[in-house]
Amino acid sequence: MRSKKWLWSLLIAAGMALAPAASQADSRVSVGIAIGPPPPLVVAAPAPAPGYVWAPGYWAWNGYQHVWVQGHWIAARPGFVWVADRWERRGPHWHHVHGHWQNRHYRGHNH
């Protein structure tokens, strides 16, 4: 009986240890939803910070509804531009395209 409790404790601890990695991996999965995002909120960006670029806020999907994610400063990367988060309609579904760095000279797609 004692070994069963120990095994269950071990399995629970392993699951808790792996949960953050799994949630990070899932954050890049594109899931189509039928509900388009609300119009973007108009928020004035704070004064520029040297060596940083402003990543504007965007609507994220939490599994039940759209929630606003505040904009924030991110450290600049020389030779790259920040492509902001956005939603794309693909057929009847909406897909969130995560913000990302793009080579300044790249002429292809934005994702």
C-alpha positions as CSV (number, residue, x, y, z in Angstrom):
1,M,0.0,0.0,0.0
2,R,2.8,2.3,0.9
3,S,4.5,1.8,-2.5
4,K,1.2,2.7,-4.3
5,K,1.1,6.1,-2.5
6,W,4.7,6.7,-3.3
7,L,4.1,5.9,-7.0
8,W,1.1,8.2,-7.1
9,S,3.1,11.0,-5.5
10,L,5.9,10.5,-8.0
11,L,3.5,10.6,-10.9
12,I,1.8,13.8,-9.6
13,A,5.1,15.5,-9.0
14,A,6.3,14.6,-12.6
15,G,3.1,15.9,-14.1
16,M,3.5,19.2,-12.2
17,A,7.1,19.5,-13.3
18,L,6.1,19.0,-17.0
19,A,3.0,21.2,-17.0
20,P,4.9,24.5,-17.6
21,A,6.8,23.0,-20.5
22,A,3.6,21.7,-22.0
23,S,1.8,25.0,-21.6
24,Q,4.7,26.8,-23.3
25,A,4.7,24.4,-26.2
26,D,0.9,24.7,-26.6
27,S,1.1,28.5,-26.7
28,R,2.3,28.3,-30.4
29,V,-0.4,25.9,-31.5
30,S,-2.8,27.5,-34.0
31,V,-6.4,26.8,-33.1
32,G,-9.2,28.0,-35.4
33,I,-12.1,29.6,-33.6
34,A,-15.4,30.8,-35.1
35,I,-15.5,34.0,-33.1
36,G,-13.6,36.9,-34.5
37,P,-11.8,39.3,-32.2
38,P,-13.3,42.6,-31.1
39,P,-11.8,45.7,-32.6
40,P,-8.4,46.5,-31.1
41,L,-8.4,48.8,-28.1
42,V,-6.9,52.2,-28.8
43,V,-4.1,52.6,-26.3
44,A,-1.4,55.3,-26.5
45,A,2.0,53.7,-26.3
46,P,4.3,55.2,-23.6
47,A,7.2,57.3,-24.5
48,P,9.9,55.4,-26.5
49,A,12.5,53.5,-24.5
50,P,16.0,53.5,-26.1
51,G,17.0,50.1,-27.3
52,Y,13.4,48.8,-27.1
53,V,10.4,48.4,-29.5
54,W,6.8,48.6,-28.5
55,A,4.8,45.4,-29.0
56,P,1.2,46.6,-29.1
57,G,-1.6,45.0,-27.2
58,Y,-3.8,42.4,-28.8
59,W,-6.8,40.2,-28.2
60,A,-5.9,36.6,-27.1
61,W,-8.3,33.7,-26.9
62,N,-8.4,32.0,-23.4
63,G,-10.5,29.0,-24.5
64,Y,-13.8,30.8,-23.7
65,Q,-13.6,34.4,-24.8
66,H,-11.2,37.0,-26.2
67,V,-9.1,38.8,-23.5
68,W,-7.0,41.9,-24.0
69,V,-3.2,41.5,-23.5
70,Q,-1.5,44.8,-22.7
71,G,1.3,46.1,-25.0
72,H,4.8,46.0,-23.6
73,W,8.4,47.0,-24.4
74,I,10.7,44.3,-25.8
75,A,14.5,44.6,-26.3
76,A,15.3,45.5,-29.9
77,R,17.1,43.1,-32.2
78,P,19.4,44.7,-34.7
79,G,18.5,43.8,-38.2
80,F,15.0,42.7,-37.3
81,V,11.5,44.3,-37.0
82,W,8.7,43.2,-34.7
83,V,5.6,41.9,-36.4
84,A,2.7,42.4,-34.0
85,D,0.2,39.7,-33.0
86,R,-2.8,39.6,-35.2
87,W,-5.8,37.5,-36.2
88,E,-6.3,36.1,-39.7
89,R,-9.5,34.7,-41.1
90,R,-9.0,31.4,-42.9
91,G,-12.3,30.3,-44.3
92,P,-14.9,30.2,-41.5
93,H,-12.3,30.3,-38.7
94,W,-10.0,32.9,-37.1
95,H,-6.4,32.1,-36.3
96,H,-4.1,34.0,-33.9
97,V,-0.7,34.7,-35.5
98,H,1.8,35.3,-32.7
99,G,4.0,38.3,-32.7
100,H,7.5,37.6,-33.9
101,W,10.8,39.0,-35.1
102,Q,11.3,39.1,-38.8
103,N,14.5,39.8,-40.7
104,R,14.4,43.5,-41.8
105,H,15.3,42.4,-45.4
106,Y,12.9,39.4,-45.6
107,R,10.3,39.8,-48.4
108,G,8.2,36.7,-47.8
109,H,5.2,36.0,-45.5
110,N,4.9,37.6,-42.1
111,H,4.7,34.3,-40.3
